[in-house]
């Protein structure tokens, strides 16, 4: 396809994905338009949807795009690239790549030969992704520890209880180390003037200053 054809073809691919997603969600065009209005975008009407799906509308605004993705309940990136239905896609005029590589490029997850230079957009993305991994690890450790302690509290088999408590202590130690690492990482983010994401309620204590209890004060 020629460079001047690519923008229309790109929008057409989005329109096809929108149509497929709308049908998968069992929504009429009128219901999609109402969903847009409910989200503060009343200008995207049923007529707009008809024109987009029929090909009469050959462009779409970013605002329309993200609201439609939310109405249809799909990740926006899946409307851009036909993952699962096409092995390759023309991600830019004249640049054909695998569909998965196109998504990785768009989301900033394409493999790098070396870490991104500090302060670059990719570096910041990688920092926040690593933060997400640390949060997931800490949540998993705490969940496993709680489950083992819960199981220990509901068994009358002394040997099994001792085993479960021992395992719980092991997971609690992992959770402690995970949270220590998470706290230090969040501190480094703040040192770089980056605002860390809000923590889950279960991990809110990670950001709280250490305050001795009365019993500790009296020792």
PENORWO-V880428 format. One record per helix or strand of 2 or more residues. SS is the DSSP state (helix for helix, strand for strand). FROM is the first residue (numbers start at 1). LEN is the number of residues. If there is no record, write none. Layout:
# PENORWO-V880428
ss=SS from=FROM len=LEN
ss=SS from=FROM len=LEN
This chain:
# PENORWO-V880428
ss=helix from=3 len=22
ss=helix from=29 len=10
ss=helix from=46 len=9
ss=helix from=62 len=11
ss=helix from=76 len=5
ss=strand from=88 len=5
ss=strand from=95 len=4
ss=helix from=99 len=8
ss=helix from=121 len=33
ss=helix from=158 len=34
ss=helix from=201 len=7
ss=helix from=214 len=5
